[in-house]
């Protein structure tokens, strides 16, 4: 297809160090959280006087679990769950949220994104490099498999049971054969205490059947603020959906064998212990937790890679992977004196750079594989018909046409997830004349990569025109401004007019007003099996010659808009990484014969 690309923002440049923002911009605010290094040289983020329950050894890491559950670890390592704590965008958003509300929200955000770290007593503003490994793992193995009670509360209200690697885990109980392994410890070369030889394993598996139900996901995927506004509304959408009526769970689509479709599960060993497959025909839940999200972190930091842990986060942030450090081509030029680089001390040795490059290549491959799954889940969850053209296309005559876009997902709206600023989903359509020239387009982006709506800085500056025919499905909030009229915002906080923004509880129950006073939601997503029509009209003055035209269509998805990233003071590198992995799907073009 031949679509006009971004007006100066082709989204092909990338971030050298997306997490650099955590060092430069927030260091002053976060420095207070760093404690003196202990004997091992690792900074401690725990408050003084923490008790035994705050002992890191009582919270096994995913890397430890991966010793036996290698396939699951590899799937999880590039997932959005694994990204939850590392995401530089999360940290920027969370810090801005704290600033806007004068810290009144406390651990509201980190108790989902860094639940174990929060339970360990790590201060919410603690930077990644001062956190424990289990905290950096975000939503890790034990975040789900050490939860013994059935919870249906929102906002991350769950307890992870402390216990060393040897303590039992909680799971579905389906076809568990852990007893057989424990009865043959020598055969499998395992141990359930510090004594003896072999891999450390848990003493057993205790059934918590909620782990297979959608209710298990509610705690972190239904998020409300004290205004009564819901920042994440997936559970509300699901509980009234055709999927729930049919008995289809969140896990069936997001952990099944086909991305975004409840087409069953693959099979795989539950573990490989002592080189032996355990229960090889068992139902396998895919721990990639397939969805449209993606990483903008430095690829040495994410995906998780046990080899990468040989270097610190700060070391990785100094590694210029975009410049080609560690590649044969780059290192040959350095050796020949054709390139002169003042390498940081940690990366002064070419052999270290080459070793790091091998790890980076592994991680980049994982990210590319996830991009393919992201595209699958969006294409499996939606369908596009069209174009439907009105009349006979003719020179000098307006060309009216439309597309039908359907949400084929039976479980929740399209898009879903966090509301407000993100995610973005929009339609990009272009008309290309017989000479290959773009004569008209909707869904174009500005020089920053933003769609050309009222939030575009280029539109505000008059550098490009507002896209009057833009079709997008991004939810916004409407806040009441000084003159009493509504203004579209990306957070339910009117920070532009309030010198001290504060999320104030309503004086009247929201059930009376249907929305909190002065704030309401403008939802453009469409419900399960819902359909929307995207309608367009090309002015006749742009159709100046007869012949074969092409009408090109694609849908585009991005985790965050750039204007919002700037609002939370993201770096240019973060913006570039966000644009780099914009997803295009349902891309196609049709020929149109224009008569004279």
Secondary structure by P-SEA (a helix, b strand, c coil): ccccccccccccccccccccccccccccccccccccccccccccccccccccccccccccccccccccaaaaaaaacccccccccccaaaaaaaaaaaaaacccccccccccccaaaaaacccccccccccccccccccccccccccccccccccccbbbbbbcccccccccccccaaaaaaaccccccccccccccccccccbbbbccccccccccccccccccccccccccaaaaaaacccccccccccccccccccccccbbbbcccccccccccccccccccccccccccccccccccccccccccccaaaaaacccccccccaaaaaaaaacccccccccccccaaaaaaaaaaaaaaaaaaaaaaaaaaaaaaaacccccccccccccccbbbbcbbbbbcccccccccccccccccbbbbbbbbbccccccccccccccccccccccccccccccccccccccccbbbbbbbbccccbbbbbccccccccccccccccccccccccccccccccccccccccbbbbbbbbccccccccccbbbbbbbbbbbcccaaaaaaacccaaaaaaaaaaccccccbbbbbbbcc
